[in-house]
Amino acid sequence: MDKDLGRLLYNYLLETGMNESLAAYINLFVLMIVVLVLAFLLDLLIWKVLRALSVRLARKSINNFDNFLVAHRVPRYVAHIVPLTILLEFVPIAFADFDYAGVIALKTIKILFVFLTLIILRKFFKSVNGYLKTRPKFKDKPINSYVQVFMIFAWVVGVLTVFAIVTDTTVWKFFTALGAASAVVLLIFKDSILGFVASIQVTINDMVRIGDWITFEKYGADGDVVEISLATVKVQNFDMTITTIPTYALISDSFKNWRGMQVSGGRRIKRSLIIRQKSIRFLSEEEIEKLKKIQLVENYIGTRNEQIKAYNEENKINKEVLVNGRNLTNFGVFRKYVTNYLENHSAINKKMTLMVRQLQPTPQGIPLEIYAFSSDKRWENYEYVMADIFDHLLAALPYFSLELFELPVGKDYVFAGDDEPKA
């Protein structure tokens, strides 16, 4: 019956005495024009309806997922499905007298249908990706990687389907051949497979999130992670350059993630003053009285000095020589001064580790290490806090008769005698 409906114009033209071949071409041309116009109008109508529905849903919906669908034009591509379906039904009718051309036209529409399906899937998952990035729970997760993996499989299936349509065979035969050539496929998609495995491990183990500050010396990366995809991780360095790291490198190589510091209560300060060993000595009573004027150690010196005197008197220590018994040293008093200074510093987090420790002597001197945490973790402010602390400590050293080690320069030498330098 459908074939008879498609031949109405053809039969009429034959009755008028027209040549069969010409009548067939005119019939085909008119039918295609009618079908295409019908498909176009239907496509436009469906798009108008879907757009109106999208607007109404957007006003009533709680989340904004539909906004992403509209932004990526998903309803517009969905509107193409019905017109293509109509073309699939009407093409055999229109090409009833042109078998070979009808087969080509039918295959072309089927191929368009496959690509339309792939485009709709791609747009839909891009909308899902965009929506999930607005959710606090997912915004730092590598959703891009999973979308890319799914689309790779979708495109592989789509391309195989196209080949099946063109060659009039089944998709399963292509999959069978693909299984035989699996080694070649694994070689071609090696980076994608490794990236997919890596992205899963990165997500499960929570190794890296978007926004994390990482340092990856092997690749020269030092900055914030801005994108995690199937094959690469993009890091925006602090000099505003972009470093691209293979995703698989995150699980095969070692890197530093600063997230722990960023979510903690402070940023670590770990720096040393190297004290010249010859400047360290016992304190005399005169020097002790002088140091008592320094408020941060006034109470400490008073209490500690009384304890030392009591011990020495009780044990009848001969204090004509300072090395006998117990004594205060300028280095020990300075350590206490630094500790009290840090404990009273407004930018130091007192709830985290705070200590001033003496490290093993070196040929240059004795390192006095400050180990504390700045409350302000922002890089610029952190550097300012650390500089402020060490500016003060460097200026305070002479008050304790301590010297900082530094290599001598030309003007530090005094020449004596026959041009023989003497430091």
Secondary structure, 3 states (H helix, E strand, C coil): CHHHHHCHHHHHHHHCCCCHHHHHHHHHHHHHHHHHHHHHHHHHHHHHHHHHHHHHHHHHCCCCHHHHHHHCCHHHHHCCHHHHHHHHHHHHHHCCCCHHHHHHHHHHHHHHHHHHHHHHHHHHHHHHHHHHHCCCCCCCCCHHHHHHHHHHHHHHHHHHHHHHHHHCCCHHHHHHHHHHCHHHHHHHCHHHHHHHHHHHHHHHCCCCCCCCEEEEHHHCEEEEEEEECCCEEEEEECCCCEEEEECCHHHHCCCEECHHHHHCCCEEEEEEEEECHHHCCECCHHHHHHHCCCHHHHHHHHHHHHHHHHHHHHCCCCCCCCCCCCCCEHHHHHHHHHHHHHHCCCCECCCCCCEEEECCCECCEEEEEEEEEECCCCHHHHHHHHHHHHHHHHHHHHHHCCCECCCCCHHHCEEECCCEEEC
